Amino acid sequence: MAQRKGCLIGCGVALVLGIGAVVLLLFGIGKIVDVADKTLVDPDVYTSVKTGDPEDAVRKKLPSGESFVKNTLKEGGPAEPEGSTCSWYLSSGDNGDGDGVGSTVFRFCFKDGRLAEKADYKMK
């Protein structure tokens, strides 16, 4: 009888740990999808917007950009124009040098309701 209780307890612990692992896996996949939804921009969108375009028109073409990788995307980029508000995104297209998707960062800086500057650079 004591062996049977020990086996049941062991099976219960294994079940709880297994369910916990599945929950963590789903949470991680959710975070990856969240980053993709909020930070990936098609290179055609980057090319289509021009300096001087109205901020609201440009922002309609862009995802929110608010994710936990935002600070990482800032690293290695050119200095931000003074008095501007910038947003950073990953390129959704292959940059052609074999590094894979997302190694190019697109930065859009707005000032006085207009696109003041756009820049693209390699993520470090």
C-alpha positions in Angstrom: 0.0 0.0 0.0 2.8 2.4 0.8 4.5 1.7 -2.5 1.3 2.5 -4.3 0.9 5.9 -2.5 4.5 6.8 -3.4 3.9 5.9 -7.0 0.8 8.0 -7.1 2.6 11.0 -5.6 5.4 10.6 -8.1 3.0 10.4 -11.0 1.2 13.5 -9.7 4.4 15.5 -9.4 5.4 14.5 -12.9 2.0 15.5 -14.3 2.2 18.9 -12.6 5.7 19.5 -13.9 4.7 18.4 -17.4 1.7 20.8 -17.4 4.0 23.6 -16.1 6.5 22.9 -19.0 3.7 23.1 -21.5 2.4 26.4 -20.1 5.9 27.9 -20.2 6.4 26.7 -23.8 3.1 28.3 -24.9 4.0 31.5 -23.0 7.3 31.6 -24.9 5.7 31.0 -28.2 3.2 33.8 -27.4 6.0 36.2 -26.7 7.7 35.4 -30.0 4.5 36.0 -31.9 3.9 39.2 -29.9 7.4 40.5 -30.9 6.7 39.6 -34.6 3.3 41.4 -34.5 4.7 44.6 -32.9 8.2 45.0 -34.5 8.3 43.5 -38.0 8.1 45.9 -41.0 8.2 45.0 -44.6 11.1 46.6 -46.5 8.6 47.9 -49.1 6.9 50.0 -46.3 10.3 51.4 -45.4 11.0 52.3 -49.0 7.5 53.8 -49.6 7.6 56.4 -46.8 9.6 59.6 -47.5 11.0 62.3 -45.2 8.4 65.0 -44.8 5.4 62.6 -44.9 2.8 63.3 -42.3 3.4 61.3 -39.0 -0.1 59.9 -38.8 0.1 58.5 -42.4 3.4 56.8 -41.7 2.4 55.4 -38.4 -0.7 53.8 -40.0 1.7 51.7 -42.1 3.7 50.6 -39.0 3.0 48.2 -36.1 3.1 49.6 -32.6 6.8 48.9 -32.1 6.2 48.5 -28.3 7.9 45.3 -27.2 10.6 44.1 -24.8 13.2 44.1 -27.6 12.9 47.9 -28.3 16.0 48.7 -26.3 18.0 46.1 -28.1 17.0 47.5 -31.5 18.3 51.0 -30.4 21.9 49.7 -29.9 24.3 50.3 -32.7 22.2 52.8 -34.6 23.0 56.4 -35.6 22.3 59.3 -33.2 18.7 60.3 -32.9 17.9 63.7 -34.4 17.5 66.3 -31.6 13.9 67.0 -30.5 12.5 64.0 -32.4 10.5 60.9 -31.3 11.8 57.7 -32.8 10.4 54.1 -33.3 12.5 51.0 -34.1 11.5 47.9 -36.1 13.0 44.8 -37.5 13.0 44.1 -41.2 10.7 41.3 -42.2 12.6 40.6 -45.3 15.9 38.8 -45.9 18.6 41.4 -46.2 20.4 39.4 -48.9 23.7 38.6 -47.1 22.6 35.4 -45.6 22.2 36.7 -42.0 18.5 35.8 -42.1 15.3 37.6 -41.3 15.4 40.6 -39.0 19.1 41.5 -38.9 18.3 44.9 -40.4 16.7 47.6 -38.1 14.5 50.3 -39.5 14.3 53.5 -37.5 11.7 56.2 -38.1 12.0 59.6 -36.3 9.2 62.1 -36.2 9.3 65.8 -35.4 6.6 68.4 -35.6 4.1 65.9 -37.0 6.3 64.8 -39.9 8.8 62.1 -40.7 12.0 63.9 -39.9 14.4 61.0 -40.7 14.5 57.3 -41.5 17.5 55.1 -41.1 18.4 51.5 -41.6 21.3 49.7 -40.0 22.5 46.2 -39.0 21.6 45.0 -35.6 24.7 44.2 -33.4 
